Amino acid sequence: MRWFLMGLAIALIAAAVYVYYTYTQFAGLQGYVSDETWYAPAAYNILTQVFGYNETLSYPYPNASGISTYLNLEHPPLVKYILALSIAALGYSPFAWRLPGWIVGGAAVVLAYLAGYELLRDRGEAAAVLAGAISAAALIFDPNFWALHGIAMLDAYAGFFALLSLYLLASGRRLASSVALGLAFAAKETTFPLLLPYLYYIGDLEGRPLRRLTYAVFIPAAVYLALSAPLMAHLGGPAAWLKDSFIHMASWDVTSGHIAGNAESQISTPWGWFLNINPFYLGNGLYARVNVAVMILWAALTPVAFLLRDRKLEMAALFPWSIWAALAAVYAMGNTTLFSFYVADFSPMVDVFVGSATVAALVAWDERSRRARRKAGRGRDATKGG
């Protein structure tokens, strides 16, 4: 426990430095960066038009058609609610709509340490602390998450809540994990495929099918619907919300063309993300690049989790793979305008898996080598005795 607490203290310090450095790099960016053009006004409109809060528009809307009533119904609402709370507290400004993402980034550093530790807890404290430290370091130096958490977009939030659900499930806190899964769903719909690996692992914890469905489906769905209730009321009821938001979202996700004509070179493919092909340019010198080494290690170490027969590591590998596979399926269904910043939706889980699986593989190798040496020693002793 002493080593765990020391590691946690270091992770907290690293998180504070991470948040401060984020502030120094992003606080000075003026205007709307990338899709802040849509999410920040949508958050303000939800605050004032859905919740009826009286907040003066102290910063001009971007120049976009219909922006004064735009609610971003093609994506779930949670992140816009979070931005709206910050806007209510601090006013409508770039600082206000970016600040929550900076806090989420710092929290993600600590969460990565905790998740890495939890995944290897059964292999001893030293291994668990090392896994947590490597996981946190991988997230700190994750260029995709770095760029996305600094501005007001959905992806870093989705990646955070997905990792939170993974951590809580690995630690056996089923109800909290189920709620966190619902929060991930409500952050961005790219996290919906997490339902499949969640069901895969919850089967180890719950023998009764109804309880499995409760944790994997019913509770997350209830969280999602509860968070959508204000929009339902604003739109005129559940049927209107289903048509104007949920079905519209599904149609949006499988349709190509969500990009300006002069940015076609930024379109990328799910397999191209492994080699950082066509990283998306967010503006102001920011690119949604990926850590190629970590992505390749993710693919290489996934079989190791199954060879080790470690259910927690298997789950940690499959959580991000489910999102990647769904995006690949969307591409196959016809939406060929995908972008590298989607990687932030699952890269925190990749960072943690790679950190944990690397240490697990080294521990397994060391244990195997020790057994081999002991066996060889017994063989030599037997020979001498003969």
C-alpha positions in Angstrom: 0.0 0.0 0.0 2.9 2.4 0.7 4.1 2.1 -2.9 0.6 2.6 -4.2 0.2 5.8 -2.2 3.5 7.1 -3.3 2.6 6.4 -6.9 -0.8 8.1 -6.4 0.8 11.2 -4.9 3.1 11.4 -8.0 0.2 10.9 -10.3 -1.7 13.8 -8.6 1.3 16.1 -8.9 1.7 15.1 -12.6 -2.0 15.8 -13.1 -1.7 19.2 -11.6 1.3 20.0 -13.8 -0.7 18.6 -16.8 -3.6 20.9 -16.1 -1.4 23.9 -15.7 0.5 23.3 -18.8 -2.8 22.8 -20.7 -3.8 26.2 -19.4 -0.6 27.9 -20.7 -1.1 26.3 -24.1 -4.8 26.7 -24.7 -6.0 29.7 -22.7 -4.6 32.1 -25.1 -6.3 30.7 -28.2 -8.8 33.2 -29.4 -12.1 32.5 -31.2 -13.6 29.1 -31.9 -11.1 26.2 -32.6 -12.3 23.4 -34.9 -15.7 22.0 -33.8 -16.0 24.5 -30.9 -17.9 26.4 -33.6 -20.8 23.9 -33.0 -20.4 22.7 -29.4 -19.9 25.9 -27.6 -22.9 27.7 -29.1 -25.0 24.5 -28.6 -24.0 24.5 -24.9 -25.0 28.2 -24.6 -28.3 27.5 -26.4 -29.1 24.6 -24.2 -28.4 26.6 -21.2 -30.6 29.5 -22.2 -33.3 27.9 -24.4 -33.7 24.4 -22.8 -33.0 25.3 -19.2 -34.2 28.9 -19.4 -31.1 30.3 -17.7 -30.5 34.0 -18.2 -27.0 34.3 -19.5 -25.9 37.3 -21.6 -24.2 36.4 -24.9 -20.9 38.1 -24.0 -19.0 36.6 -26.9 -20.2 36.6 -30.5 -21.7 33.5 -32.2 -19.6 32.0 -35.0 -20.7 32.8 -38.5 -22.8 29.7 -39.2 -26.4 29.3 -40.5 -29.0 28.6 -37.8 -26.4 28.8 -35.0 -28.6 30.9 -32.7 -31.0 27.9 -32.2 -28.6 25.0 -32.8 -28.6 22.3 -30.1 -26.3 19.7 -31.7 -29.0 17.0 -31.6 -26.8 14.7 -33.8 -24.8 13.9 -30.7 -25.7 13.0 -27.0 -26.1 15.9 -24.6 -23.8 15.3 -21.6 -20.8 17.3 -22.7 -22.9 20.3 -23.7 -24.5 20.2 -20.2 -21.0 20.3 -18.7 -20.0 23.2 -20.9 -23.2 24.9 -20.1 -22.5 24.7 -16.3 -19.1 26.3 -16.9 -20.7 29.0 -19.0 -23.3 29.7 -16.4 -20.5 30.1 -13.8 -18.0 32.0 -15.9 -19.8 33.6 -18.8 -19.8 32.7 -22.5 -16.1 32.8 -23.4 -13.4 30.4 -24.8 -12.0 30.0 -21.3 -15.3 29.0 -19.9 -16.1 26.4 -22.5 -12.5 24.9 -22.5 -11.9 24.8 -18.7 -14.0 21.6 -18.1 -11.9 19.7 -20.6 -8.7 20.7 -18.9 -10.1 19.4 -15.6 -11.1 16.2 -17.3 -7.6 15.9 -18.7 -6.0 16.1 -15.2 -8.6 13.6 -13.8 -7.8 11.2 -16.7 -4.1 11.2 -15.6 -5.0 10.0 -12.1 -7.6 7.6 -13.5 -5.1 6.1 -15.8 -2.8 5.4 -12.8 -5.6 3.9 -10.8 -6.8 1.7 -13.8 -3.3 0.4 -14.5 -2.8 -0.4 -10.9 -6.2 -2.2 -10.7 -5.6 -4.3 -13.8 -2.4 -5.8 -12.3 -3.3 -5.7 -8.6 -3.3 -9.5 -8.5 0.3 -9.6 -9.7 1.8 -7.8 -6.7 2.1 -4.2 -5.6 5.3 -3.5 -7.4 3.9 -4.7 -10.8 0.6 -2.9 -10.2 2.3 0.4 -9.3 4.6 0.2 -12.4 1.6 -0.5 -14.6 -0.2 2.5 -13.2 2.8 4.7 -13.7 3.4 3.6 -17.3 -0.3 4.0 -18.0 -0.4 7.5 -16.7 2.7 8.5 -18.6 1.3 7.0 -21.8 -1.8 9.2 -21.4 0.2 12.3 -20.5 2.2 11.9 -23.8 -0.8 10.9 -25.8 -0.9 13.6 -28.6 -4.5 12.8 -29.6 -5.9 13.1 -26.1 -3.7 16.2 -25.5 -5.1 18.1 -28.4 -8.7 17.1 -27.9 -8.9 17.7 -24.1 -7.6 21.3 -24.6 -10.5 22.4 -26.6 -14.3 22.1 -26.3 -15.0 18.9 -28.2 -16.8 15.7 -27.2 -14.0 13.1 -27.7 -11.8 13.6 -24.6 -14.9 13.4 -22.4 -16.1 10.2 -24.1 -12.6 8.7 -23.6 -12.6 9.7 -19.9 -15.9 8.2 -19.1 -15.2 5.0 -21.0 -12.0 4.6 -19.0 -13.8 5.3 -15.8 -16.3 2.6 -16.6 -13.5 0.1 -17.4 -11.7 1.0 -14.1 -14.8 0.6 -12.0 -15.7 -2.7 -13.6 -12.2 -4.1 -13.1 -12.4 -3.1 -9.5 -15.7 -4.9 -9.0 -17.9 -1.8 -8.5 -20.6 -2.9 -10.8 -23.3 -0.3 -10.2 -20.8 2.6 -10.4 -19.3 1.2 -13.5 -22.7 0.8 -15.1 -23.5 4.4 -14.3 -20.2 5.5 -15.8 -21.0 3.5 -18.9 -24.2 5.5 -19.2 -22.2 8.7 -18.9 -19.9 7.5 -21.7 -22.9 6.8 -23.9 -24.3 10.3 -23.1 -20.9 11.9 -23.9 -20.6 10.5 -27.5 -22.3 7.8 -29.4 -19.0 6.2 -30.5 -18.9 4.6 -27.0 -22.1 2.6 -27.6 -20.1 -0.5 -28.8 -18.7 -0.8 -25.2 -21.9 -2.7 -24.5 -20.4 -5.8 -26.1 -17.2 -6.2 -24.1 -19.0 -5.1 -21.0 -21.4 -8.0 -21.4 -18.5 -10.3 -22.0 -16.8 -9.4 -18.7 -19.9 -8.9 -16.5 -20.7 -12.5 -17.2 -17.8 -13.4 -14.9 -19.3 -11.4 -12.1 -22.9 -12.1 -12.5 -24.4 -15.6 -13.2 -28.0 -14.4 -13.7 -28.8 -13.1 -17.2 -31.2 -10.5 -15.9 -28.6 -8.9 -13.7 -26.1 -8.9 -16.5 -28.6 -7.1 -18.7 -29.4 -4.7 -15.8 -25.8 -3.6 -15.4 -24.8 -3.6 -19.1 -28.0 -2.3 -20.7 -30.8 -1.1 -18.4 -28.8 1.1 -16.0 -26.7 2.8 -18.8 -29.9 3.3 -20.9 -31.6 4.8 -17.9 -28.7 7.2 -17.3 -28.8 8.2 -21.0 -32.5 8.7 -21.1 -32.5 10.7 -17.8 -29.8 13.0 -19.2 -31.9 13.4 -22.4 -35.1 14.2 -20.6 -34.6 18.0 -20.7 -34.2 17.8 -24.5 -37.3 15.6 -24.7 -39.3 18.2 -22.9 -37.9 21.0 -25.1 -38.6 19.1 -28.3 -42.1 18.1 -27.4 -41.8 14.7 -25.9 -40.0 11.3 -26.3 -41.4 10.7 -29.8 -40.1 14.0 -31.1 -36.7 13.5 -29.4 -36.4 10.0 -30.8 -37.0 11.4 -34.3 -35.1 14.7 -34.1 -32.1 13.4 -32.0 -31.6 9.7 -31.7 -32.7 8.6 -35.2 -31.1 11.7 -36.6 -27.9 10.8 -34.8 -27.9 7.3 -36.2 -28.4 8.6 -39.7 -25.7 11.2 -39.3 -23.2 8.6 -38.2 -23.5 6.4 -41.2 -23.6 9.2 -43.8 -20.5 10.7 -45.5 -19.8 14.3 -46.1 -19.4 15.9 -42.7 -16.4 18.0 -43.8 -15.7 21.2 -45.6 -14.7 20.8 -49.3 -11.2 22.1 -48.7 -10.3 19.6 -46.0 -10.7 16.3 -47.9 -7.0 15.5 -47.3 -7.7 15.2 -43.6 -10.1 12.2 -44.0 -8.5 9.1 -42.5 -9.3 5.5 -42.1 -9.5 3.4 -38.9 -6.5 1.3 -40.1 -4.6 4.4 -41.1 -4.8 5.7 -37.5 -2.2 3.0 -36.5 0.4 4.8 -38.7 -0.8 8.4 -38.1 -1.9 8.8 -41.7 -3.7 12.1 -42.4 -3.9 13.5 -38.9 -6.8 16.0 -38.6 -5.8 19.6 -38.4 -7.8 21.3 -35.7 -6.5 24.8 -36.3 -4.0 27.0 -34.4 -1.2 24.5 -35.0 -3.0 21.6 -33.4 -3.2 18.2 -35.1 -5.0 15.1 -33.8 -2.0 12.9 -34.1 -1.7 9.4 -32.7 1.1 7.7 -30.8 2.1 5.1 -33.4 4.2 3.1 -31.0 1.3 2.8 -28.5 -1.2 1.9 -31.2 1.0 -0.8 -32.6 1.7 -2.2 -29.1 -2.0 -2.3 -28.5 -2.4 -4.6 -31.5 0.7 -6.7 -30.6 -0.2 -7.1 -26.9 -3.9 -8.0 -27.4 -3.1 -11.7 -28.0 -0.8 -11.6 -24.9 -3.8 -10.8 -22.7 -5.5 -14.0 -23.9 -2.4 -16.1 -23.7 -2.0 -15.1 -20.1 -5.7 -15.9 -19.5 -6.1 -12.7 -17.6 -9.8 -11.7 -17.8 -9.2 -8.1 -16.7 -6.5 -7.6 -19.4 -8.7 -9.2 -22.0 -11.5 -6.7 -21.1 -9.1 -3.8 -21.1 -8.0 -4.8 -24.6 -11.5 -5.4 -26.0 -13.0 -2.1 -24.6 -11.1 0.1 -27.1 -11.2 -2.6 -29.9 -15.0 -2.5 -29.7 -15.0 1.3 -30.6 -12.4 0.9 -33.3 -14.3 -2.0 -34.9 -17.5 -0.1 -34.8 -15.9 2.8 -36.6 -14.4 0.4 -39.1 -17.9 -1.0 -39.6 -19.3 2.5 -40.1 -16.7 3.1 -42.8 -17.7 -0.1 -44.5 -21.3 1.0 -44.4 -20.5 4.1 -46.4 -19.4 6.8 -44.0 -15.9 7.3 -45.4 -15.4 10.7 -43.8 -13.8 9.6 -40.6 -11.1 11.6 -38.8 -8.2 10.9 -36.5 -9.6 12.8 -33.6 -12.0 9.9 -33.0 -9.0 8.1 -31.6 -9.4 10.2 -28.4 -12.7 8.4 -27.7 -10.7 5.2 -26.9 -7.0 6.2 -26.7 -7.1 6.6 -22.8 -8.1 2.9 -22.6 -5.4 2.0 -25.1 -2.8 3.8 -23.0 -3.8 1.9 -19.9 -4.0 -1.4 -21.6 -0.5 -1.0 -23.2 1.0 0.0 -19.9 -0.6 -2.8 -18.0 -0.1 -5.5 -20.6 3.6 -4.6 -21.0 4.2 -5.1 -17.3 2.1 -8.3 -17.2 4.1 -9.7 -20.1 7.4 -8.9 -18.3 6.2 -10.4 -15.0 5.0 -13.6 -16.8 8.4 -13.8 -18.6 10.3 -13.4 -15.3 8.2 -16.0 -13.6 8.7 -18.4 -16.5 12.5 -17.8 -16.4 12.6 -18.4 -12.7 10.7 -21.7 -13.0 13.1 -22.8 -15.7 16.1 -21.9 -13.6 14.7 -23.8 -10.6 13.9 -26.8 -12.8 17.4 -26.8 -14.2 18.9 -26.5 -10.7 16.9 -29.5 -9.5 18.2 -31.4 -12.5 21.8 -30.6 -11.7 21.2 -31.6 -8.1 19.8 -34.9 -9.2 22.7 -35.6 -11.5 25.2 -34.8 -8.7 23.3 -37.1 -6.3 23.4 -39.9 -8.8 
